Amino acid sequence: MAAKCKSKEMLLVGTKVKGFIRSKEMMCSAEVLEALNCCVYCCLEKAVQRAKDNGRKTVQAKDV
């Protein structure tokens, strides 16, 4: 799954993600950002499709 997303633009702010993980007293591996970015793309694709399926051109919170 992450291999499909490697070529996609990063939508996350890496320092913010790493800061959040560190605030939980955990370490962050190098692959976490790529995997999370892939999850975000997947979630957005589903939200866009749901809006289209409902005849809308606006993605709303309920689509996520």
mmCIF file of the N, C-alpha and C atoms, coordinates in Angstrom:
data_MODEL
# 
_entry.id   MODEL 
# 
loop_
_atom_site.group_PDB 
_atom_site.id 
_atom_site.type_symbol 
_atom_site.label_atom_id 
_atom_site.label_alt_id 
_atom_site.label_comp_id 
_atom_site.label_asym_id 
_atom_site.label_entity_id 
_atom_site.label_seq_id 
_atom_site.pdbx_PDB_ins_code 
_atom_site.Cartn_x 
_atom_site.Cartn_y 
_atom_site.Cartn_z 
_atom_site.occupancy 
_atom_site.B_iso_or_equiv 
_atom_site.pdbx_formal_charge 
_atom_site.auth_seq_id 
_atom_site.auth_comp_id 
_atom_site.auth_asym_id 
_atom_site.auth_atom_id 
_atom_site.pdbx_PDB_model_num 
ATOM 1   N N  . MET A 1 1  ? 0.818   -1.193 0.000  1.00 0.00 ? 1  MET A N  1 
ATOM 2   C CA . MET A 1 1  ? 0.000   0.000  0.000  1.00 0.00 ? 1  MET A CA 1 
ATOM 3   C C  . MET A 1 1  ? 0.861   1.256  0.000  1.00 0.00 ? 1  MET A C  1 
ATOM 4   N N  . ALA A 1 2  ? 1.867   1.319  0.844  1.00 0.00 ? 2  ALA A N  1 
ATOM 5   C CA . ALA A 1 2  ? 2.739   2.489  0.929  1.00 0.00 ? 2  ALA A CA 1 
ATOM 6   C C  . ALA A 1 2  ? 3.523   2.694  -0.361 1.00 0.00 ? 2  ALA A C  1 
ATOM 7   N N  . ALA A 1 3  ? 3.791   1.614  -1.088 1.00 0.00 ? 3  ALA A N  1 
ATOM 8   C CA . ALA A 1 3  ? 4.535   1.729  -2.340 1.00 0.00 ? 3  ALA A CA 1 
ATOM 9   C C  . ALA A 1 3  ? 3.757   2.545  -3.364 1.00 0.00 ? 3  ALA A C  1 
ATOM 10  N N  . LYS A 1 4  ? 2.433   2.437  -3.366 1.00 0.00 ? 4  LYS A N  1 
ATOM 11  C CA . LYS A 1 4  ? 1.603   3.194  -4.295 1.00 0.00 ? 4  LYS A CA 1 
ATOM 12  C C  . LYS A 1 4  ? 1.632   4.683  -3.968 1.00 0.00 ? 4  LYS A C  1 
ATOM 13  N N  . CYS A 1 5  ? 1.877   5.035  -2.733 1.00 0.00 ? 5  CYS A N  1 
ATOM 14  C CA . CYS A 1 5  ? 1.794   6.419  -2.293 1.00 0.00 ? 5  CYS A CA 1 
ATOM 15  C C  . CYS A 1 5  ? 3.143   7.135  -2.275 1.00 0.00 ? 5  CYS A C  1 
ATOM 16  N N  . LYS A 1 6  ? 4.227   6.413  -2.465 1.00 0.00 ? 6  LYS A N  1 
ATOM 17  C CA . LYS A 1 6  ? 5.544   7.037  -2.371 1.00 0.00 ? 6  LYS A CA 1 
ATOM 18  C C  . LYS A 1 6  ? 5.723   8.184  -3.346 1.00 0.00 ? 6  LYS A C  1 
ATOM 19  N N  . SER A 1 7  ? 5.128   8.077  -4.518 1.00 0.00 ? 7  SER A N  1 
ATOM 20  C CA . SER A 1 7  ? 5.322   9.113  -5.518 1.00 0.00 ? 7  SER A CA 1 
ATOM 21  C C  . SER A 1 7  ? 4.363   10.295 -5.325 1.00 0.00 ? 7  SER A C  1 
ATOM 22  N N  . LYS A 1 8  ? 3.463   10.198 -4.373 1.00 0.00 ? 8  LYS A N  1 
ATOM 23  C CA . LYS A 1 8  ? 2.496   11.267 -4.148 1.00 0.00 ? 8  LYS A CA 1 
ATOM 24  C C  . LYS A 1 8  ? 3.072   12.338 -3.222 1.00 0.00 ? 8  LYS A C  1 
ATOM 25  N N  . GLU A 1 9  ? 2.594   13.547 -3.421 1.00 0.00 ? 9  GLU A N  1 
ATOM 26  C CA . GLU A 1 9  ? 3.034   14.686 -2.624 1.00 0.00 ? 9  GLU A CA 1 
ATOM 27  C C  . GLU A 1 9  ? 2.706   14.470 -1.144 1.00 0.00 ? 9  GLU A C  1 
ATOM 28  N N  . MET A 1 10 ? 3.615   14.886 -0.272 1.00 0.00 ? 10 MET A N  1 
ATOM 29  C CA . MET A 1 10 ? 3.417   14.760 1.163  1.00 0.00 ? 10 MET A CA 1 
ATOM 30  C C  . MET A 1 10 ? 2.383   15.793 1.607  1.00 0.00 ? 10 MET A C  1 
ATOM 31  N N  . LEU A 1 11 ? 1.315   15.334 2.250  1.00 0.00 ? 11 LEU A N  1 
ATOM 32  C CA . LEU A 1 11 ? 0.254   16.207 2.723  1.00 0.00 ? 11 LEU A CA 1 
ATOM 33  C C  . LEU A 1 11 ? 0.407   16.553 4.205  1.00 0.00 ? 11 LEU A C  1 
ATOM 34  N N  . LEU A 1 12 ? 1.318   15.881 4.870  1.00 0.00 ? 12 LEU A N  1 
ATOM 35  C CA . LEU A 1 12 ? 1.495   16.053 6.306  1.00 0.00 ? 12 LEU A CA 1 
ATOM 36  C C  . LEU A 1 12 ? 2.698   16.936 6.621  1.00 0.00 ? 12 LEU A C  1 
ATOM 37  N N  . VAL A 1 13 ? 2.649   17.557 7.779  1.00 0.00 ? 13 VAL A N  1 
ATOM 38  C CA . VAL A 1 13 ? 3.794   18.313 8.280  1.00 0.00 ? 13 VAL A CA 1 
ATOM 39  C C  . VAL A 1 13 ? 4.576   17.362 9.181  1.00 0.00 ? 13 VAL A C  1 
ATOM 40  N N  . GLY A 1 14 ? 5.726   16.928 8.689  1.00 0.00 ? 14 GLY A N  1 
ATOM 41  C CA . GLY A 1 14 ? 6.514   15.914 9.384  1.00 0.00 ? 14 GLY A CA 1 
ATOM 42  C C  . GLY A 1 14 ? 6.877   16.283 10.804 1.00 0.00 ? 14 GLY A C  1 
ATOM 43  N N  . THR A 1 15 ? 7.287   17.535 11.028 1.00 0.00 ? 15 THR A N  1 
ATOM 44  C CA . THR A 1 15 ? 7.682   17.932 12.379 1.00 0.00 ? 15 THR A CA 1 
ATOM 45  C C  . THR A 1 15 ? 6.506   17.896 13.341 1.00 0.00 ? 15 THR A C  1 
ATOM 46  N N  . LYS A 1 16 ? 5.315   18.178 12.849 1.00 0.00 ? 16 LYS A N  1 
ATOM 47  C CA . LYS A 1 16 ? 4.121   18.132 13.711 1.00 0.00 ? 16 LYS A CA 1 
ATOM 48  C C  . LYS A 1 16 ? 3.776   16.690 14.076 1.00 0.00 ? 16 LYS A C  1 
ATOM 49  N N  . VAL A 1 17 ? 3.852   15.790 13.094 1.00 0.00 ? 17 VAL A N  1 
ATOM 50  C CA . VAL A 1 17 ? 3.563   14.379 13.353 1.00 0.00 ? 17 VAL A CA 1 
ATOM 51  C C  . VAL A 1 17 ? 4.581   13.808 14.342 1.00 0.00 ? 17 VAL A C  1 
ATOM 52  N N  . LYS A 1 18 ? 5.851   14.072 14.073 1.00 0.00 ? 18 LYS A N  1 
ATOM 53  C CA . LYS A 1 18 ? 6.897   13.561 14.959 1.00 0.00 ? 18 LYS A CA 1 
ATOM 54  C C  . LYS A 1 18 ? 6.769   14.163 16.356 1.00 0.00 ? 18 LYS A C  1 
ATOM 55  N N  . GLY A 1 19 ? 6.437   15.445 16.427 1.00 0.00 ? 19 GLY A N  1 
ATOM 56  C CA . GLY A 1 19 ? 6.246   16.097 17.727 1.00 0.00 ? 19 GLY A CA 1 
ATOM 57  C C  . GLY A 1 19 ? 5.119   15.472 18.518 1.00 0.00 ? 19 GLY A C  1 
ATOM 58  N N  . PHE A 1 20 ? 4.024   15.139 17.825 1.00 0.00 ? 20 PHE A N  1 
ATOM 59  C CA . PHE A 1 20 ? 2.897   14.478 18.494 1.00 0.00 ? 20 PHE A CA 1 
ATOM 60  C C  . PHE A 1 20 ? 3.319   13.129 19.048 1.00 0.00 ? 20 PHE A C  1 
ATOM 61  N N  . ILE A 1 21 ? 4.002   12.353 18.240 1.00 0.00 ? 21 ILE A N  1 
ATOM 62  C CA . ILE A 1 21 ? 4.435   11.021 18.679 1.00 0.00 ? 21 ILE A CA 1 
ATOM 63  C C  . ILE A 1 21 ? 5.397   11.142 19.848 1.00 0.00 ? 21 ILE A C  1 
ATOM 64  N N  . ARG A 1 22 ? 6.320   12.083 19.767 1.00 0.00 ? 22 ARG A N  1 
ATOM 65  C CA . ARG A 1 22 ? 7.278   12.283 20.862 1.00 0.00 ? 22 ARG A CA 1 
ATOM 66  C C  . ARG A 1 22 ? 6.584   12.758 22.139 1.00 0.00 ? 22 ARG A C  1 
ATOM 67  N N  . SER A 1 23 ? 5.506   13.525 21.998 1.00 0.00 ? 23 SER A N  1 
ATOM 68  C CA . SER A 1 23 ? 4.767   13.997 23.179 1.00 0.00 ? 23 SER A CA 1 
ATOM 69  C C  . SER A 1 23 ? 4.120   12.839 23.930 1.00 0.00 ? 23 SER A C  1 
ATOM 70  N N  . LYS A 1 24 ? 3.964   11.726 23.251 1.00 0.00 ? 24 LYS A N  1 
ATOM 71  C CA . LYS A 1 24 ? 3.414   10.512 23.866 1.00 0.00 ? 24 LYS A CA 1 
ATOM 72  C C  . LYS A 1 24 ? 4.526   9.608  24.379 1.00 0.00 ? 24 LYS A C  1 
ATOM 73  N N  . GLU A 1 25 ? 5.739   10.171 24.423 1.00 0.00 ? 25 GLU A N  1 
ATOM 74  C CA . GLU A 1 25 ? 6.940   9.463  24.884 1.00 0.00 ? 25 GLU A CA 1 
ATOM 75  C C  . GLU A 1 25 ? 7.228   8.222  24.063 1.00 0.00 ? 25 GLU A C  1 
ATOM 76  N N  . MET A 1 26 ? 7.053   8.367  22.740 1.00 0.00 ? 26 MET A N  1 
ATOM 77  C CA . MET A 1 26 ? 7.329   7.277  21.806 1.00 0.00 ? 26 MET A CA 1 
ATOM 78  C C  . MET A 1 26 ? 8.312   7.786  20.754 1.00 0.00 ? 26 MET A C  1 
ATOM 79  N N  . MET A 1 27 ? 8.935   6.857  20.050 1.00 0.00 ? 27 MET A N  1 
ATOM 80  C CA . MET A 1 27 ? 9.848   7.181  18.961 1.00 0.00 ? 27 MET A CA 1 
ATOM 81  C C  . MET A 1 27 ? 9.100   7.051  17.639 1.00 0.00 ? 27 MET A C  1 
ATOM 82  N N  . CYS A 1 28 ? 9.616   7.696  16.608 1.00 0.00 ? 28 CYS A N  1 
ATOM 83  C CA . CYS A 1 28 ? 8.976   7.704  15.296 1.00 0.00 ? 28 CYS A CA 1 
ATOM 84  C C  . CYS A 1 28 ? 9.939   7.122  14.263 1.00 0.00 ? 28 CYS A C  1 
ATOM 85  N N  . SER A 1 29 ? 9.545   6.041  13.620 1.00 0.00 ? 29 SER A N  1 
ATOM 86  C CA . SER A 1 29 ? 10.404  5.452  12.592 1.00 0.00 ? 29 SER A CA 1 
ATOM 87  C C  . SER A 1 29 ? 10.286  6.264  11.302 1.00 0.00 ? 29 SER A C  1 
ATOM 88  N N  . ALA A 1 30 ? 11.206  6.073  10.409 1.00 0.00 ? 30 ALA A N  1 
ATOM 89  C CA . ALA A 1 30 ? 11.247  6.822  9.160  1.00 0.00 ? 30 ALA A CA 1 
ATOM 90  C C  . ALA A 1 30 ? 10.049  6.530  8.263  1.00 0.00 ? 30 ALA A C  1 
ATOM 91  N N  . GLU A 1 31 ? 9.495   5.341  8.360  1.00 0.00 ? 31 GLU A N  1 
ATOM 92  C CA . GLU A 1 31 ? 8.390   4.948  7.482  1.00 0.00 ? 31 GLU A CA 1 
ATOM 93  C C  . GLU A 1 31 ? 7.035   5.475  7.915  1.00 0.00 ? 31 GLU A C  1 
ATOM 94  N N  . VAL A 1 32 ? 6.935   5.993  9.122  1.00 0.00 ? 32 VAL A N  1 
ATOM 95  C CA . VAL A 1 32 ? 5.639   6.422  9.653  1.00 0.00 ? 32 VAL A CA 1 
ATOM 96  C C  . VAL A 1 32 ? 5.009   7.508  8.793  1.00 0.00 ? 32 VAL A C  1 
ATOM 97  N N  . LEU A 1 33 ? 5.777   8.511  8.408  1.00 0.00 ? 33 LEU A N  1 
ATOM 98  C CA . LEU A 1 33 ? 5.211   9.611  7.619  1.00 0.00 ? 33 LEU A CA 1 
ATOM 99  C C  . LEU A 1 33 ? 4.667   9.130  6.283  1.00 0.00 ? 33 LEU A C  1 
ATOM 100 N N  . GLU A 1 34 ? 5.398   8.270  5.598  1.00 0.00 ? 34 GLU A N  1 
ATOM 101 C CA . GLU A 1 34 ? 4.930   7.737  4.318  1.00 0.00 ? 34 GLU A CA 1 
ATOM 102 C C  . GLU A 1 34 ? 3.646   6.922  4.499  1.00 0.00 ? 34 GLU A C  1 
ATOM 103 N N  . ALA A 1 35 ? 3.606   6.108  5.532  1.00 0.00 ? 35 ALA A N  1 
ATOM 104 C CA . ALA A 1 35 ? 2.422   5.286  5.780  1.00 0.00 ? 35 ALA A CA 1 
ATOM 105 C C  . ALA A 1 35 ? 1.215   6.151  6.135  1.00 0.00 ? 35 ALA A C  1 
ATOM 106 N N  . LEU A 1 36 ? 1.414   7.156  6.975  1.00 0.00 ? 36 LEU A N  1 
ATOM 107 C CA . LEU A 1 36 ? 0.321   8.065  7.331  1.00 0.00 ? 36 LEU A CA 1 
ATOM 108 C C  . LEU A 1 36 ? -0.146  8.862  6.122  1.00 0.00 ? 36 LEU A C  1 
ATOM 109 N N  . ASN A 1 37 ? 0.797   9.303  5.295  1.00 0.00 ? 37 ASN A N  1 
ATOM 110 C CA . ASN A 1 37 ? 0.449   10.044 4.088  1.00 0.00 ? 37 ASN A CA 1 
ATOM 111 C C  . ASN A 1 37 ? -0.427  9.186  3.182  1.00 0.00 ? 37 ASN A C  1 
ATOM 112 N N  . CYS A 1 38 ? -0.099  7.922  3.072  1.00 0.00 ? 38 CYS A N  1 
ATOM 113 C CA . CYS A 1 38 ? -0.894  6.999  2.269  1.00 0.00 ? 38 CYS A CA 1 
ATOM 114 C C  . CYS A 1 38 ? -2.299  6.852  2.849  1.00 0.00 ? 38 CYS A C  1 
ATOM 115 N N  . CYS A 1 39 ? -2.399  6.773  4.172  1.00 0.00 ? 39 CYS A N  1 
ATOM 116 C CA . CYS A 1 39 ? -3.709  6.687  4.828  1.00 0.00 ? 39 CYS A CA 1 
ATOM 117 C C  . CYS A 1 39 ? -4.543  7.934  4.557  1.00 0.00 ? 39 CYS A C  1 
ATOM 118 N N  . VAL A 1 40 ? -3.907  9.085  4.578  1.00 0.00 ? 40 VAL A N  1 
ATOM 119 C CA . VAL A 1 40 ? -4.615  10.342 4.323  1.00 0.00 ? 40 VAL A CA 1 
ATOM 120 C C  . VAL A 1 40 ? -5.133  10.363 2.889  1.00 0.00 ? 40 VAL A C  1 
ATOM 121 N N  . TYR A 1 41 ? -4.293  9.977  1.932  1.00 0.00 ? 41 TYR A N  1 
ATOM 122 C CA . TYR A 1 41 ? -4.737  9.919  0.534  1.00 0.00 ? 41 TYR A CA 1 
ATOM 123 C C  . TYR A 1 41 ? -5.925  8.971  0.378  1.00 0.00 ? 41 TYR A C  1 
ATOM 124 N N  . CYS A 1 42 ? -5.862  7.826  1.012  1.00 0.00 ? 42 CYS A N  1 
ATOM 125 C CA . CYS A 1 42 ? -6.941  6.843  0.930  1.00 0.00 ? 42 CYS A CA 1 
ATOM 126 C C  . CYS A 1 42 ? -8.233  7.419  1.504  1.00 0.00 ? 42 CYS A C  1 
ATOM 127 N N  . CYS A 1 43 ? -8.138  8.057  2.654  1.00 0.00 ? 43 CYS A N  1 
ATOM 128 C CA . CYS A 1 43 ? -9.303  8.664  3.294  1.00 0.00 ? 43 CYS A CA 1 
ATOM 129 C C  . CYS A 1 43 ? -9.899  9.758  2.407  1.00 0.00 ? 43 CYS A C  1 
ATOM 130 N N  . LEU A 1 44 ? -9.047  10.583 1.812  1.00 0.00 ? 44 LEU A N  1 
ATOM 131 C CA . LEU A 1 44 ? -9.525  11.649 0.935  1.00 0.00 ? 44 LEU A CA 1 
ATOM 132 C C  . LEU A 1 44 ? -10.179 11.103 -0.325 1.00 0.00 ? 44 LEU A C  1 
ATOM 133 N N  . GLU A 1 45 ? -9.595  10.058 -0.899 1.00 0.00 ? 45 GLU A N  1 
ATOM 134 C CA . GLU A 1 45 ? -10.191 9.446  -2.093 1.00 0.00 ? 45 GLU A CA 1 
ATOM 135 C C  . GLU A 1 45 ? -11.602 8.931  -1.791 1.00 0.00 ? 45 GLU A C  1 
ATOM 136 N N  . LYS A 1 46 ? -11.765 8.287  -0.639 1.00 0.00 ? 46 LYS A N  1 
ATOM 137 C CA . LYS A 1 46 ? -13.078 7.778  -0.241 1.00 0.00 ? 46 LYS A CA 1 
ATOM 138 C C  . LYS A 1 46 ? -14.063 8.919  -0.015 1.00 0.00 ? 46 LYS A C  1 
ATOM 139 N N  . ALA A 1 47 ? -13.599 10.000 0.606  1.00 0.00 ? 47 ALA A N  1 
ATOM 140 C CA . ALA A 1 47 ? -14.468 11.142 0.863  1.00 0.00 ? 47 ALA A CA 1 
ATOM 141 C C  . ALA A 1 47 ? -14.918 11.800 -0.439 1.00 0.00 ? 47 ALA A C  1 
ATOM 142 N N  . VAL A 1 48 ? -13.996 11.947 -1.383 1.00 0.00 ? 48 VAL A N  1 
ATOM 143 C CA . VAL A 1 48 ? -14.331 12.531 -2.684 1.00 0.00 ? 48 VAL A CA 1 
ATOM 144 C C  . VAL A 1 48 ? -15.349 11.651 -3.396 1.00 0.00 ? 48 VAL A C  1 
ATOM 145 N N  . GLN A 1 49 ? -15.135 10.351 -3.383 1.00 0.00 ? 49 GLN A N  1 
ATOM 146 C CA . GLN A 1 49 ? -16.056 9.429  -4.048 1.00 0.00 ? 49 GLN A CA 1 
ATOM 147 C C  . GLN A 1 49 ? -17.437 9.468  -3.401 1.00 0.00 ? 49 GLN A C  1 
ATOM 148 N N  . ARG A 1 50 ? -17.487 9.559  -2.088 1.00 0.00 ? 50 ARG A N  1 
ATOM 149 C CA . ARG A 1 50 ? -18.772 9.621  -1.386 1.00 0.00 ? 50 ARG A CA 1 
ATOM 150 C C  . ARG A 1 50 ? -19.530 10.883 -1.773 1.00 0.00 ? 50 ARG A C  1 
ATOM 151 N N  . ALA A 1 51 ? -18.820 12.012 -1.848 1.00 0.00 ? 51 ALA A N  1 
ATOM 152 C CA . ALA A 1 51 ? -19.467 13.265 -2.253 1.00 0.00 ? 51 ALA A CA 1 
ATOM 153 C C  . ALA A 1 51 ? -20.005 13.152 -3.683 1.00 0.00 ? 51 ALA A C  1 
ATOM 154 N N  . LYS A 1 52 ? -19.203 12.576 -4.577 1.00 0.00 ? 52 LYS A N  1 
ATOM 155 C CA . LYS A 1 52 ? -19.650 12.381 -5.963 1.00 0.00 ? 52 LYS A CA 1 
ATOM 156 C C  . LYS A 1 52 ? -20.868 11.472 -6.020 1.00 0.00 ? 52 LYS A C  1 
ATOM 157 N N  . ASP A 1 53 ? -20.832 10.387 -5.264 1.00 0.00 ? 53 ASP A N  1 
ATOM 158 C CA . ASP A 1 53 ? -21.946 9.435  -5.248 1.00 0.00 ? 53 ASP A CA 1 
ATOM 159 C C  . ASP A 1 53 ? -23.239 10.083 -4.750 1.00 0.00 ? 53 ASP A C  1 
ATOM 160 N N  . ASN A 1 54 ? -23.098 11.109 -3.935 1.00 0.00 ? 54 ASN A N  1 
ATOM 161 C CA . ASN A 1 54 ? -24.252 11.819 -3.404 1.00 0.00 ? 54 ASN A CA 1 
ATOM 162 C C  . ASN A 1 54 ? -24.595 13.058 -4.224 1.00 0.00 ? 54 ASN A C  1 
ATOM 163 N N  . GLY A 1 55 ? -24.008 13.170 -5.406 1.00 0.00 ? 55 GLY A N  1 
ATOM 164 C CA . GLY A 1 55 ? -24.331 14.252 -6.322 1.00 0.00 ? 55 GLY A CA 1 
ATOM 165 C C  . GLY A 1 55 ? -23.809 15.621 -5.908 1.00 0.00 ? 55 GLY A C  1 
ATOM 166 N N  . ARG A 1 56 ? -22.752 15.644 -5.108 1.00 0.00 ? 56 ARG A N  1 
ATOM 167 C CA . ARG A 1 56 ? -22.188 16.917 -4.659 1.00 0.00 ? 56 ARG A CA 1 
ATOM 168 C C  . ARG A 1 56 ? -20.800 17.134 -5.238 1.00 0.00 ? 56 ARG A C  1 
ATOM 169 N N  . LYS A 1 57 ? -20.424 18.386 -5.367 1.00 0.00 ? 57 LYS A N  1 
ATOM 170 C CA . LYS A 1 57 ? -19.076 18.745 -5.788 1.00 0.00 ? 57 LYS A CA 1 
ATOM 171 C C  . LYS A 1 57 ? -18.267 19.290 -4.609 1.00 0.00 ? 57 LYS A C  1 
ATOM 172 N N  . THR A 1 58 ? -18.865 19.252 -3.431 1.00 0.00 ? 58 THR A N  1 
ATOM 173 C CA . THR A 1 58 ? -18.206 19.730 -2.235 1.00 0.00 ? 58 THR A CA 1 
ATOM 174 C C  . THR A 1 58 ? -18.025 18.562 -1.266 1.00 0.00 ? 58 THR A C  1 
ATOM 175 N N  . VAL A 1 59 ? -16.787 18.317 -0.864 1.00 0.00 ? 59 VAL A N  1 
ATOM 176 C CA . VAL A 1 59 ? -16.512 17.294 0.139  1.00 0.00 ? 59 VAL A CA 1 
ATOM 177 C C  . VAL A 1 59 ? -16.808 17.911 1.492  1.00 0.00 ? 59 VAL A C  1 
ATOM 178 N N  . GLN A 1 60 ? -17.603 17.223 2.275  1.00 0.00 ? 60 GLN A N  1 
ATOM 179 C CA . GLN A 1 60 ? -18.009 17.714 3.588  1.00 0.00 ? 60 GLN A CA 1 
ATOM 180 C C  . GLN A 1 60 ? -17.461 16.792 4.674  1.00 0.00 ? 60 GLN A C  1 
ATOM 181 N N  . ALA A 1 61 ? -17.502 17.290 5.896  1.00 0.00 ? 61 ALA A N  1 
ATOM 182 C CA . ALA A 1 61 ? -16.995 16.512 7.035  1.00 0.00 ? 61 ALA A CA 1 
ATOM 183 C C  . ALA A 1 61 ? -17.667 15.145 7.120  1.00 0.00 ? 61 ALA A C  1 
ATOM 184 N N  . LYS A 1 62 ? -18.932 15.079 6.780  1.00 0.00 ? 62 LYS A N  1 
ATOM 185 C CA . LYS A 1 62 ? -19.646 13.797 6.863  1.00 0.00 ? 62 LYS A CA 1 
ATOM 186 C C  . LYS A 1 62 ? -19.136 12.779 5.843  1.00 0.00 ? 62 LYS A C  1 
ATOM 187 N N  . ASP A 1 63 ? -18.409 13.233 4.834  1.00 0.00 ? 63 ASP A N  1 
ATOM 188 C CA . ASP A 1 63 ? -17.843 12.323 3.832  1.00 0.00 ? 63 ASP A CA 1 
ATOM 189 C C  . ASP A 1 63 ? -16.595 11.627 4.363  1.00 0.00 ? 63 ASP A C  1 
ATOM 190 N N  . VAL A 1 64 ? -15.965 12.228 5.341  1.00 0.00 ? 64 VAL A N  1 
ATOM 191 C CA . VAL A 1 64 ? -14.761 11.653 5.931  1.00 0.00 ? 64 VAL A CA 1 
ATOM 192 C C  . VAL A 1 64 ? -15.199 10.679 6.962  1.00 0.00 ? 64 VAL A C  1 
# 
